[in-house]
Each structure stands twice: as structure tokens, then as C-alpha cells.
Amino acid sequence: MNNEPLAIPTMAEMAAQGKEPEILFWVGCAGSFDERARKITRDICKILQHVGISYAVLGTEENCTGDPAKRAGNEFLFQMQAIMNIQVLDGYNIKKIVTGCPHCFNTIKNEYPGLGGNYEVIHHTQLIQQLIDAGKLKAEGGESFKGKRITYHDPCYLGRGNDVYEAPRAALEILDTELVEMKRCKSNGLCCGAGGAQMFKEPEPGKKDINIERIADVIEVKAQVVAAACPFCMTMLTDGVKNQDKEQEIKVLDIAEITVRANGL
């Protein structure tokens, strides 16, 4: 594992040199501020550097996409945040964006065009699949996942929201693992409980939290690793595993983290 500090360029630095990157990495709020999600951010950067893709981040110029505000019903705040971001993106002539978060992915891809922001937006699992297909990532030279039972949890905004089901699974299938599907998967997947701005409020009265219900599905298929592709899902699944005292038996890892470990980056 290469633990050297990452030199991640910002758009402002590249613009000062008269350069435009091939791709903008939209880090997102969770990827910037949440300690667990920061590890995923670093691993996405490791992948981009490993394959030689020219990329940059906005750094302090990146604002929240407005997804939580919109889902919570504050359309005015959403439009303010979105328009501010669109002005920054267009100012740098951004054409292609990769995100580490399905919420950012969905909002920029599907809701920014209505406000004049038109970009090619891909999720990091789609980028990883493209790199595997191109032979640039081979899942060798690092940690072996051979023989491990891995299940994949479909994030709502990636799966049902945007029909991205195969890319994350393709990234796992290259590992020579036993990929097991939960009974509720793909278009019938169960939400982790964080979407729709629920992440930021206490749960309403009920018999069971959704993330506890979801971890029951994981335990049922006897998975040793739960692959996630969303920082919100990561929090909810990890909390669910803790609730069931299964931290020694079940690991929750993002697809980017699994890819980096498998390639020894």
C-alpha cells in the first residue's frame, strides 16, 4: 500500500498554468468532511493517478450540490447553491465530472441541466468499470479477495434513480470472489435509510430502523464484505453492523477502496 501524501491539483492551480484537466473530481460534502468518506476520496484520487488521468478538484470553490436542501423541500436554497456551482463549473469550462457520491451524481446529472448546467457526469463505479474494460485496472498485486463472500448494496440514487446496476458489480466480479446477491437487490433494493435528507434527522417512531433491517439481509446471505458505493450508505451500513455486534465478521468497504486494495495502490 502506498501511503505517501497525495498531491491533488485544484482547478484554480491548473487554470493559473493555462491547463484544463480531462476530468473534474467532484468530492462532495461527505467526501470532504466525513472522516470515513475521506478515505474513499483519497482512494478515488489514487485510482485516477495510477491510470494517469489528468484531473483536478475545486477545493474551497466547491459548494454543496443542494441535494439535501432540495430533498428536504427547500427549493429556493437548492437553486441558489446549484446556480453558484454552475457559475464556477462554467467559469472553468468543465465538460466531464466524476463523483464519489450518488446524490451529487444524480443532482448534477439530472437537475443542473434545468438551470443551465450541462456536463457529462459519471459515478466513480462507472469510471472503475471503464478502466477495467480498458485493461488499466487488473485487480492484481494487492490484497486478495479470493473466496470471500461479498454482497453489494445498491444505493438508491445510483440504482433505481439512474439504472446503474452493472458497473459496480463488474468491478467486484474481476476479484475472483463469491459475489452473492441479497434478496432485495437491483431495482428491488432496500434503501439504507439515509436518502431524502433523512441522514440529517432523527428517525421517526417505528419498530425498526431501516439500516438494521438492511443488515439483516446481509447477515442472511452470510456476506463477509458489504460493498458500498455511497458515503451515506457507508455510514448507515457501518452503524447497522455495529448495532448487530458484527464488526469482526462483516466489513463495509466502498468499491473504490476494494479496487485500490486489490491493485495494491
C-alpha positions as CSV (number, residue, x, y, z in Angstrom):
1,M,0.0,0.0,0.0
2,N,1.3,3.4,-1.0
3,N,0.6,5.8,1.9
4,E,2.5,8.8,0.6
5,P,0.7,12.1,0.7
6,L,-1.4,12.8,-2.4
7,A,-0.6,15.9,-4.5
8,I,-4.2,16.7,-5.7
9,P,-4.3,19.7,-8.1
10,T,-7.1,22.3,-7.8
11,M,-8.9,23.8,-10.8
12,A,-7.5,27.2,-9.8
13,E,-4.0,25.9,-9.9
14,M,-4.5,24.3,-13.3
15,A,-6.1,27.4,-14.7
16,A,-3.2,29.5,-13.5
17,Q,-0.9,27.2,-15.6
18,G,-3.3,27.5,-18.6
19,K,-4.3,23.8,-18.3
20,E,-7.6,22.1,-18.4
21,P,-7.9,18.6,-16.8
22,E,-9.6,15.7,-18.6
23,I,-12.0,15.3,-15.7
24,L,-13.2,17.2,-12.6
25,F,-13.5,15.1,-9.4
26,W,-16.5,16.4,-7.5
27,V,-15.6,15.4,-4.0
28,G,-18.9,16.3,-2.3
29,C,-19.7,17.3,1.3
30,A,-19.3,13.8,2.8
31,G,-16.1,13.2,0.9
32,S,-14.7,16.5,2.2
33,F,-15.8,16.5,5.8
34,D,-16.8,13.0,6.9
35,E,-13.7,11.1,8.3
36,R,-14.8,7.7,6.9
37,A,-15.7,9.2,3.5
38,R,-12.4,11.0,3.2
39,K,-10.7,7.6,2.9
40,I,-12.9,6.9,-0.2
41,T,-12.0,10.3,-1.6
42,R,-8.3,9.5,-1.3
43,D,-8.7,6.1,-2.9
44,I,-10.6,7.6,-5.9
45,C,-7.6,10.0,-6.3
46,K,-5.2,7.1,-6.1
47,I,-7.1,5.3,-8.9
48,L,-7.1,8.5,-11.1
49,Q,-3.3,9.0,-10.5
50,H,-2.5,5.3,-11.1
51,V,-4.1,5.2,-14.5
52,G,-2.7,8.7,-15.5
53,I,-6.0,10.5,-15.9
54,S,-5.5,14.3,-15.7
55,Y,-7.9,15.5,-13.1
56,A,-8.5,18.3,-10.5
57,V,-10.8,19.2,-7.7
58,L,-12.5,22.5,-7.0
59,G,-11.2,22.6,-3.4
60,T,-12.7,25.5,-1.4
61,E,-14.6,26.6,-4.5
62,E,-16.8,23.5,-4.3
63,N,-20.2,24.1,-2.6
64,C,-22.8,21.6,-1.7
65,T,-24.8,20.5,-4.8
66,G,-28.0,21.4,-3.0
67,D,-29.3,17.8,-2.9
68,P,-30.1,17.8,0.9
69,A,-31.9,21.1,0.6
70,K,-34.0,20.0,-2.3
71,R,-34.9,16.7,-0.7
72,A,-35.9,18.5,2.5
73,G,-38.2,20.8,0.5
74,N,-36.1,24.0,0.3
75,E,-36.2,24.5,-3.5
76,F,-35.0,28.1,-3.1
77,L,-31.9,27.2,-1.3
78,F,-31.2,24.3,-3.8
79,Q,-31.4,26.7,-6.7
80,M,-29.1,29.2,-5.0
81,Q,-26.5,26.5,-4.4
82,A,-26.9,25.0,-7.8
83,I,-26.5,28.3,-9.7
84,M,-23.4,29.2,-7.7
85,N,-21.9,25.9,-8.6
86,I,-22.8,26.1,-12.3
87,Q,-21.2,29.5,-12.5
88,V,-17.9,28.1,-11.1
89,L,-18.0,25.0,-13.3
90,D,-18.7,27.0,-16.4
91,G,-16.0,29.5,-15.5
92,Y,-13.5,26.7,-15.6
93,N,-15.0,25.3,-18.8
94,I,-15.8,21.9,-17.2
95,K,-17.1,19.2,-19.5
96,K,-16.7,15.9,-17.6
97,I,-17.3,15.2,-13.9
98,V,-16.7,12.1,-11.8
99,T,-18.4,12.0,-8.4
100,G,-17.8,9.8,-5.3
101,C,-21.5,10.2,-4.2
102,P,-24.7,9.1,-6.0
103,H,-26.5,12.1,-4.6
104,C,-24.1,14.5,-6.2
105,F,-24.1,12.4,-9.3
106,N,-27.9,12.4,-9.6
107,T,-28.2,16.2,-8.8
108,I,-25.5,17.4,-11.2
109,K,-26.5,15.0,-14.0
110,N,-30.3,15.3,-13.9
111,E,-31.2,18.5,-12.1
112,Y,-28.5,21.0,-13.1
113,P,-29.4,21.0,-16.8
114,G,-32.7,22.6,-15.9
115,L,-30.7,25.5,-14.5
116,G,-28.3,25.7,-17.4
117,G,-25.6,23.4,-16.2
118,N,-24.8,20.7,-18.8
119,Y,-22.0,18.2,-18.1
120,E,-21.1,14.6,-18.7
121,V,-21.4,13.1,-15.3
122,I,-20.2,9.7,-14.2
123,H,-20.1,7.9,-10.9
124,H,-16.8,6.5,-9.7
125,T,-18.0,2.9,-10.1
126,Q,-18.7,3.6,-13.8
127,L,-15.2,5.1,-14.1
128,I,-13.7,2.0,-12.4
129,Q,-15.6,-0.3,-14.8
130,Q,-14.4,1.7,-17.8
131,L,-10.8,1.4,-16.6
132,I,-11.2,-2.4,-16.0
133,D,-12.7,-2.8,-19.5
134,A,-9.7,-0.8,-20.9
135,G,-7.2,-3.1,-19.1
136,K,-5.9,-0.3,-16.9
137,L,-7.1,-1.9,-13.6
138,K,-6.5,-5.6,-13.2
139,A,-7.1,-6.5,-9.6
140,E,-3.6,-8.0,-9.0
141,G,-0.6,-7.2,-7.0
142,G,-2.5,-6.3,-3.9
143,E,-4.9,-7.8,-1.3
144,S,-6.6,-11.0,-2.5
145,F,-10.4,-11.2,-2.0
146,K,-10.4,-14.7,-3.5
147,G,-13.0,-16.9,-1.9
148,K,-14.6,-14.1,0.2
149,R,-18.3,-13.8,0.1
150,I,-19.1,-10.2,-1.0
151,T,-22.5,-8.7,-1.4
152,Y,-23.2,-5.3,-3.0
153,H,-25.8,-2.8,-1.6
154,D,-27.4,-0.7,-4.4
155,P,-27.5,3.0,-3.5
156,C,-31.0,4.4,-4.4
157,Y,-29.8,7.3,-6.5
158,L,-27.3,5.1,-8.4
159,G,-29.6,2.1,-8.9
160,R,-33.3,2.9,-9.1
161,G,-32.6,6.6,-9.7
162,N,-30.2,6.2,-12.7
163,D,-30.2,2.5,-13.7
164,V,-26.5,2.0,-12.8
165,Y,-26.5,-1.7,-11.7
166,E,-23.8,-3.4,-13.7
167,A,-20.8,-1.1,-13.3
168,P,-20.3,-1.7,-9.5
169,R,-20.9,-5.5,-10.0
170,A,-18.3,-5.6,-12.8
171,A,-15.8,-4.0,-10.5
172,L,-16.4,-6.8,-8.0
173,E,-16.6,-9.7,-10.5
174,I,-12.9,-9.1,-11.5
175,L,-11.8,-10.0,-8.0
176,D,-12.5,-13.8,-8.2
177,T,-14.8,-13.6,-5.2
178,E,-18.1,-15.2,-4.5
179,L,-20.5,-12.4,-5.3
180,V,-23.8,-13.1,-3.5
181,E,-26.9,-11.1,-4.0
182,M,-29.3,-10.1,-1.2
183,K,-33.0,-11.0,-1.8
184,R,-33.7,-7.2,-2.1
185,C,-31.2,-6.0,-4.8
186,K,-31.1,-4.0,-8.0
187,S,-34.5,-2.5,-8.8
188,N,-35.9,-4.2,-5.7
189,G,-33.1,-3.0,-3.5
190,L,-33.8,-1.7,0.0
191,C,-32.8,1.9,0.9
192,C,-30.2,2.2,3.7
193,G,-32.4,4.8,5.3
194,A,-30.3,7.9,4.7
195,G,-31.8,9.3,1.4
196,G,-34.3,12.1,1.0
197,A,-32.4,14.2,3.6
198,Q,-33.2,11.5,6.3
199,M,-29.5,11.4,7.0
200,F,-29.7,14.7,8.9
201,K,-32.6,14.0,11.2
202,E,-33.5,11.5,14.0
203,P,-35.6,8.6,12.8
204,E,-39.4,8.8,13.2
205,P,-41.1,6.4,15.7
206,G,-41.3,2.9,14.4
207,K,-40.4,-0.7,15.2
208,K,-37.0,-0.9,13.5
209,D,-34.5,1.4,11.8
210,I,-34.1,0.7,8.0
211,N,-30.3,0.2,8.3
212,I,-30.9,-2.5,10.9
213,E,-33.3,-4.2,8.5
214,R,-30.8,-3.9,5.7
215,I,-28.0,-5.5,7.7
216,A,-30.4,-8.5,8.4
217,D,-30.3,-9.0,4.6
218,V,-26.5,-9.0,4.7
219,I,-26.3,-11.5,7.6
220,E,-28.9,-13.7,5.8
221,V,-26.5,-14.2,2.8
222,K,-23.5,-14.8,5.1
223,A,-21.5,-12.0,3.4
224,Q,-18.1,-11.2,4.8
225,V,-17.8,-7.9,2.9
226,V,-20.6,-5.4,2.1
227,A,-19.6,-3.3,-0.9
228,A,-21.0,0.2,-0.9
229,A,-20.8,3.0,-3.5
230,C,-22.2,5.9,-1.5
231,P,-20.9,7.7,1.6
232,F,-24.4,7.9,3.1
233,C,-24.9,4.2,2.6
234,M,-21.4,3.7,4.1
235,T,-22.5,5.4,7.4
236,M,-25.8,3.6,7.6
237,L,-24.4,0.2,6.8
238,T,-21.5,0.6,9.2
239,D,-23.9,1.7,12.0
240,G,-26.1,-1.3,11.3
241,V,-23.1,-3.7,11.5
242,K,-22.1,-2.1,14.9
243,N,-25.7,-2.4,16.1
244,Q,-25.6,-6.2,15.5
245,D,-22.1,-6.5,17.0
246,K,-20.8,-8.0,13.7
247,E,-17.8,-5.7,13.2
248,Q,-15.3,-8.6,13.3
249,E,-17.3,-10.7,10.8
250,I,-18.6,-8.1,8.3
251,K,-16.5,-5.3,6.7
252,V,-18.1,-2.4,4.9
253,L,-16.0,-1.1,2.1
254,D,-16.5,1.2,-0.8
255,I,-15.9,-0.2,-4.3
256,A,-13.1,2.3,-4.7
257,E,-11.4,1.0,-1.5
258,I,-11.8,-2.6,-2.7
259,T,-10.3,-1.7,-6.1
260,V,-7.3,0.1,-4.5
261,R,-6.6,-2.8,-2.2
262,A,-6.9,-5.4,-5.0
263,N,-4.5,-3.4,-7.2
264,G,-2.0,-2.7,-4.4
265,L,-2.2,1.1,-4.8
